[in-house]
Amino acid sequence: MAQSIVAAVEVCILSVIMLIRDRKLFDMQFLNGIVRIISIAGFTVLTAYLAVSFFPLGAHDRGFITLGSKLFFIASTTLTVHVCLSGLFGLEEARPIFRVLKRLVLRPVKIQY
């Protein structure tokens, strides 16, 4: 708990210092981005909660196949929703991922005879 309190105080102090040095830092574009990120995070948390509800990890789960398949389903579903929503909300951080996926999907196929 002490570490969380210290981290929160540190964030507040650093935010004040940043605001003093650059008054235009927290403009409407920045706040709009923060709201979009928080919205995406909320949907991502909801997706992770639903995925864990459908495939709960229990103490009786043993073995790589059982645990691995549940973990893969939970992680892949959460990651997919997060990346797709980031793209839909227009976040710049998602653009490189979509660029790479587009390059992989639209890559020409070479057929040799």
N, C-alpha and C positions, 0 to 999 in steps of 0.2 A: 504494500500500500504506500509505503514511503517513496518508493521509486516512481510510482504513478503520480504522486503529488509533485515530486521534484520535476518530472518530465512536463507536467502541465504548467508549472511555474516557469520552467525554462522556455517553453513555447510562447507563453505570454510575454516574457521579457524580450525574447528575440523578435517577436512580432512588433513590439513597440519600437525597438531599435531599427528594424527594417522600415517601419512607417516614418520614423523621424528622418532617416536618410533619403527615402524616396516617397514623397507624399502621393504620387500617382500609382503606387504599387497595387493598392487595393481598390481598383476601379470597377466599373460595372462588368467589364469583360471577365475580370478575375473572379468576381463573385458569381457570375453566371456559370463559369466553369466549375466552381466549387459546388454549386447547387446541382449541376448535372452529375458530377462525380458522386455526390452523396446519394442522389437518386439511383444511380447505377449500382452503388454499393448495397443499397436497400434491397433492390431486386435480386442481386447476387446472393445476399444472405438468405433471402426467402427461398431461392432456388436450392441453396445448399441445405437448408432446413428440410425442405420437402424431399430432397434426394436421400438424406439420412433417415427421414421418416419411412420412406419406401424400402430402403435397404439398411436397416439398423445394424450397427456393429455391436456384436454381443460377446460376452466372455466365453461362450461356447464355440465361437468361430475359431477354427483351427485350420492351418494349411495355407499354402501360397495361393491356391486357386480360389478358395473361399474369400479370404481377406483381400487378395489382389483384385478379384472381379468386383467386389463391393466398392473398394477404394477407387478403382478405375472408373466405375459408373458415376460415383459421387463427384470425383474431381473433373472428369470430362464434361459432365453436365454443367457443373458450376462454371468451368472455364469457358465453355461454349456460350452460355448465356451472358457472361460478363463481356466477352469480346464482341458478340453480336450487338448487345445493347450499347457498348462503347462506340461501335460504328454507327448505329442508328442515331445516337445522341450527338454525333459529330465530334468526338474527342480526337485530338491529334495523335494520341498515343496508340490508337488502334490502327491508324493508317499503314504503318509498316507491316503489320501482320496481314492485312488485306492485300497489300502489294505483293508480298511473298506468296500468299495463297493464289492470287490471280496469276502470277507468273508460273506457278506449278500446274495449275489447272489448264491454262491456255497455252502451255508449252507444245510446240509441234511434235507430232509423233513421227519418228523415222521408221519406215518399213523397208527392210532389205529383202531383196528377192534371192 
